[in-house]
Each structure stands twice: as C-alpha cells, then as structure tokens.
Amino acid sequence: MAQVILINGRDRRRSWSADERRAILEEPFAGGSLPSEVARRHYISTAQLYSWRKKALTEAGMCSGVQ
C-alpha cells in the first residue's frame, strides 16, 4: 500500500542540517543501500540526494561542478 504525506503551508519546504545531510549521504554511497531506498526512507527524491552529493563533492574539491 502506498503512503502519502501531504505537506502544505509553512512546512512545505523542509531543511536539513549539514550533519543530517552527511548522514543521509553516507547510507547509499558508503555501500549497503540503494540510493532510491534511502531517498524513500527519508522522504526525499533521488535527484535531491544526487544534488547534495554533487554539492558535497564540489565543496570538498573532488568535483569541478561541471558535467
């Protein structure tokens, strides 16, 4: 059975601390879980997950930011 979460009003945009993002990113990219499973578990899209990853790599100097 599908689960639906309705977010409206002021709570529409969620925010995560840098530590929360890092913890979420470690799940699929450290091994063990699929990115789609992790995204579903944290109610984010896989695109958001990869966006966070690209930003983290760019900030660490490991990615030029251009694909």
N, C-alpha and C positions, 0 to 999 in steps of 0.2 A: 504494500500500500504506500502510495506517495505521501510525503509530508510537505505541507505548505506553510510557510511563515510569511505573514503579512506585516510589512514594516511601513509605517506611514508617519507623516508629521515630522517632528524634530528628530526622531530616532531613525530616520531613513538612511542617513549616512553613518556608518559605524567607523570607529577609529581604533587602531591597534598601536600599542607602544612598540618601540624598536625591539624590545625583548620578546614580546608576543609574536611579532613577525618573524624574528630569528628562530623561535621555537617551532613555528608552523613550517618555515622553510626547511628546517633540519629533518623533518619527518620524511618527505619523499626523496630529497636529494642526498641524504646520508645513507639511503638504502632501506629496503624493507617494505615500504608502502608505495603505492602508485599515486602520482600527483592528483588524479581525479578522485581517488578515495579520500585523500587528505582535504582537498577542496570541499568535497561534500560534507565531511565531518565538521568543518569549521564554517560552513555556510558561505563560502566564497567561490568565485568562478576560477577555473583553471587559468584563465587569462590573467586574473589578478595575482595568482600565485607566480606565474612566469614573469609578470611585470615587477613584482617585489624581488624576484631572483635577479633579474637583469639590473635593477637599480642597485642591489647589494653588490653585485659583481663590478659594476661601474665604479661605485664608491670605493671598492677595495683595489681598484686599478687593474682588475683582471679582465675587463671587457671595455672595448673602445666606445661602446654605446651605439655603434652603427652596425646594422646587419645587412 
